[in-house]
Amino acid sequence: MSEQETAVLELSPAQVAELTGAQLVDVRMTAEYDAGHIAGARHVPLDQVGAVAPELDPAKPLVFYCRVGERSALAADAFRNAGYDAYTMAGGLVAWAGEGHPLEPDGGEVASHSSIPDF
């Protein structure tokens, strides 16, 4: 895939902040999500994304995000291949917070990546 094609599949944090009507999905682990997330985002750990597909509206754009964009790119690719209008947020939550966009809860932070599964 060329760099130009990748750019079309990624949205910058500023573009995500301006979106209205898109479904925002945080694919990080629960502890990461609880530490800080984007207001209005739905939390669905990456290993559970396929199970919630029927609950996501294929008529509305989907924007997946994680800490830096690797996990969310996997989800976006899978949903795009299934016919959804799906994107990943370039740079993930690290870029979002780095550009000064707010996190919930108040005082939220970008957690370190956790590869330990939720129990």
C-alpha positions as CSV (number, residue, x, y, z in Angstrom):
1,M,0.0,0.0,0.0
2,S,1.4,3.4,-0.9
3,E,1.8,6.3,1.5
4,Q,-0.9,8.2,-0.3
5,E,-3.4,5.3,0.1
6,T,-2.5,5.1,3.8
7,A,-3.3,8.8,4.2
8,V,-6.8,8.2,2.9
9,L,-7.4,5.4,5.5
10,E,-6.1,7.5,8.4
11,L,-7.6,10.7,9.8
12,S,-5.6,13.2,11.8
13,P,-6.7,14.0,15.3
14,A,-7.9,17.4,14.1
15,Q,-10.1,15.7,11.5
16,V,-11.5,13.3,14.1
17,A,-12.2,16.3,16.4
18,E,-14.3,17.9,13.6
19,L,-16.3,14.8,12.7
20,T,-20.0,14.7,13.5
21,G,-22.0,11.5,13.2
22,A,-19.0,9.1,13.1
23,Q,-18.7,6.1,15.5
24,L,-15.6,6.4,17.5
25,V,-14.2,3.1,18.9
26,D,-11.4,2.8,21.4
27,V,-9.8,-0.7,20.9
28,R,-7.3,-0.5,23.9
29,M,-7.5,-2.6,27.0
30,T,-9.8,-1.6,29.8
31,A,-7.1,-0.1,32.1
32,E,-5.8,2.0,29.2
33,Y,-9.3,3.2,28.4
34,D,-10.1,4.0,32.1
35,A,-6.9,6.1,32.3
36,G,-8.1,8.4,29.6
37,H,-10.2,8.3,26.4
38,I,-12.0,10.5,23.9
39,A,-15.4,11.7,25.0
40,G,-18.2,9.7,23.3
41,A,-15.9,6.9,22.3
42,R,-17.2,3.4,22.6
43,H,-14.8,1.0,24.4
44,V,-14.3,-2.3,22.6
45,P,-11.0,-4.2,23.2
46,L,-9.4,-5.3,20.0
47,D,-10.0,-9.0,20.6
48,Q,-13.8,-8.3,21.0
49,V,-14.3,-6.0,18.0
50,G,-15.6,-8.7,15.7
51,A,-18.3,-9.6,18.2
52,V,-19.8,-6.1,18.3
53,A,-19.8,-5.6,14.5
54,P,-23.6,-6.2,14.3
55,E,-24.1,-3.3,16.8
56,L,-22.1,-0.8,14.6
57,D,-24.0,1.1,12.0
58,P,-22.5,0.4,8.5
59,A,-24.1,3.7,7.2
60,K,-22.0,5.8,9.5
61,P,-18.2,6.2,9.3
62,L,-16.2,4.2,11.9
63,V,-13.0,5.7,13.4
64,F,-10.9,3.3,15.5
65,Y,-8.2,4.5,17.8
66,C,-5.6,3.0,20.2
67,R,-2.5,4.4,21.8
68,V,-0.4,5.0,18.7
69,G,-2.5,3.5,15.8
70,E,-1.2,0.0,15.3
71,R,-4.1,-1.9,17.0
72,S,-6.7,0.4,15.5
73,A,-5.3,-0.1,12.0
74,L,-6.0,-3.8,12.3
75,A,-9.6,-3.1,13.3
76,A,-10.1,-0.5,10.6
77,D,-8.7,-2.8,7.9
78,A,-11.0,-5.7,8.9
79,F,-14.1,-3.5,8.9
80,R,-13.1,-1.8,5.7
81,N,-12.8,-5.3,4.1
82,A,-16.2,-6.1,5.4
83,G,-17.7,-3.0,3.6
84,Y,-17.7,-0.4,6.4
85,D,-16.4,3.2,5.9
86,A,-13.7,2.6,8.5
87,Y,-10.6,4.7,9.4
88,T,-7.9,4.8,12.0
89,M,-6.8,7.9,13.8
90,A,-3.2,8.7,12.8
91,G,-0.9,8.6,15.8
92,G,-3.6,7.3,18.1
93,L,-4.4,8.8,21.5
94,V,-0.8,9.9,21.9
95,A,-1.2,12.3,18.9
96,W,-4.7,13.4,20.1
97,A,-3.4,14.4,23.5
98,G,-0.2,15.9,22.0
99,E,-2.4,18.2,19.9
100,G,-4.1,19.4,23.1
101,H,-7.5,17.7,22.5
102,P,-9.3,16.8,25.8
103,L,-9.4,13.4,27.4
104,E,-12.1,12.0,29.8
105,P,-12.2,11.7,32.7
106,D,-11.0,15.2,33.7
107,G,-7.3,14.8,34.3
108,G,-7.2,11.7,32.1
109,E,-3.9,10.6,30.6
110,V,-2.6,8.4,27.9
111,A,-1.8,5.1,29.6
112,S,1.2,3.0,28.6
113,H,0.4,0.1,26.3
114,S,-0.8,-2.9,28.1
115,S,-0.6,-6.3,26.5
116,I,-2.0,-8.0,29.5
117,P,-5.6,-9.2,28.7
118,D,-8.5,-8.0,30.7
119,F,-10.1,-10.4,33.2
